[in-house]
Amino acid sequence: MSETSLGIDPKVEAALSYVLGLITGIIFLLLETKNYFVRFHAMQSTLASVTLAVLHLILPFFAMLWWLLELVVLIVGIVKSLQGELYKFPLIGDLAAQLLPPPPPPQ
C-alpha cells in the first residue's frame, strides 16, 4: 500500500474515516491527498452517513433501523479497511469510486 499524506498507516486512516461517520469521512477526504485506498473509504463513509441521515429524515419512524444499519456499516467499514480490502458497500460503493479520480498506475 502506498504512503499517505498524513504519515499514518493507510489501513488505520481508512478505518478512522468510519469512526465518526460523516465527520471523519470528510476530514480524511480533505486531508488525505495521496492515497486512493484511504480516499475511497473516506468517500464511502461520507456517502453512507449522508444516505442514512436522509433516510432518517424521510422515514423517522424507522429511526432504530437506521441507527442499527449505520452501526453495521461503520463496523464493516472499519473491519474491511483494517484488512486492507477495498470493500464496496452495495449501491454506494460504486458511486464512491466514480466520484474519486482513478488511482495512479503502479510504479
C-alpha positions as CSV (number, residue, x, y, z in Angstrom):
1,M,0.0,0.0,0.0
2,S,1.3,3.4,-0.9
3,E,2.2,6.2,1.6
4,T,-0.3,8.7,2.9
5,S,-0.3,12.4,3.2
6,L,-0.6,12.2,7.0
7,G,2.1,9.6,7.5
8,I,-0.3,7.2,9.2
9,D,-0.7,3.5,8.1
10,P,-3.3,3.6,5.3
11,K,-5.4,0.8,6.9
12,V,-5.6,2.8,10.1
13,E,-6.5,6.1,8.3
14,A,-9.2,4.2,6.3
15,A,-10.6,2.7,9.4
16,L,-10.6,6.0,11.2
17,S,-12.6,7.5,8.4
18,Y,-15.6,5.4,9.5
19,V,-15.3,6.1,13.3
20,L,-17.5,9.2,13.4
21,G,-19.2,8.7,10.1
22,L,-19.7,11.9,8.2
23,I,-17.3,14.0,10.3
24,T,-14.2,11.7,10.0
25,G,-15.2,10.8,6.4
26,I,-15.0,14.5,5.4
27,I,-11.9,15.1,7.4
28,F,-9.9,12.3,5.7
29,L,-11.4,13.1,2.3
30,L,-10.0,16.7,2.7
31,L,-6.7,15.9,4.4
32,E,-5.6,12.7,2.5
33,T,-4.4,13.7,-0.9
34,K,-2.1,10.8,-1.9
35,N,-3.7,7.5,-1.0
36,Y,-6.6,6.2,-3.1
37,F,-7.4,3.5,-0.6
38,V,-7.9,6.0,2.2
39,R,-9.8,8.4,0.0
40,F,-12.2,5.7,-1.2
41,H,-13.1,4.6,2.3
42,A,-13.5,8.2,3.4
43,M,-15.8,8.9,0.4
44,Q,-17.8,5.7,1.1
45,S,-18.1,6.6,4.8
46,T,-19.3,10.1,3.9
47,L,-21.9,8.8,1.3
48,A,-23.2,6.1,3.7
49,S,-23.6,8.7,6.5
50,V,-25.4,11.2,4.3
51,T,-27.6,8.4,2.8
52,L,-28.6,7.2,6.3
53,A,-29.2,10.7,7.6
54,V,-31.6,11.4,4.6
55,L,-33.4,8.1,5.2
56,H,-33.7,9.1,8.9
57,L,-35.3,12.5,7.9
58,I,-37.6,11.0,5.3
59,L,-38.7,8.0,7.4
60,P,-38.2,8.9,11.0
61,F,-40.4,6.1,12.3
62,F,-37.7,3.6,11.3
63,A,-35.1,5.5,13.4
64,M,-34.0,2.4,15.2
65,L,-33.5,0.5,12.0
66,W,-31.4,3.4,10.5
67,W,-29.3,3.6,13.7
68,L,-28.6,-0.2,13.6
69,L,-27.8,0.0,9.9
70,E,-25.3,2.8,10.5
71,L,-23.7,0.8,13.3
72,V,-23.3,-2.2,10.9
73,V,-21.9,0.0,8.1
74,L,-19.4,1.5,10.5
75,I,-18.2,-1.8,11.9
76,V,-18.0,-3.5,8.5
77,G,-16.1,-0.5,7.1
78,I,-13.6,-0.5,9.9
79,V,-13.0,-4.2,9.7
80,K,-12.7,-4.3,5.9
81,S,-10.3,-1.4,5.8
82,L,-8.1,-2.8,8.6
83,Q,-7.9,-6.0,6.5
84,G,-6.7,-3.9,3.6
85,E,-9.8,-4.5,1.4
86,L,-11.2,-2.0,-1.0
87,Y,-14.7,-3.2,0.0
88,K,-17.6,-1.6,-1.8
89,F,-20.9,-1.3,0.1
90,P,-24.0,-2.1,-2.1
91,L,-25.3,0.9,-4.0
92,I,-22.9,3.5,-2.6
93,G,-19.6,1.7,-3.2
94,D,-19.7,2.2,-6.9
95,L,-20.7,5.8,-6.5
96,A,-17.8,6.4,-4.2
97,A,-15.4,5.0,-6.8
98,Q,-17.0,7.1,-9.5
99,L,-16.7,10.3,-7.5
100,L,-13.0,9.9,-7.0
101,P,-10.3,10.3,-9.6
102,P,-8.9,6.9,-10.5
103,P,-5.8,5.7,-8.6
104,P,-2.4,6.4,-10.1
105,P,-0.9,3.4,-12.0
106,P,1.6,1.3,-10.0
107,Q,5.2,2.3,-10.5
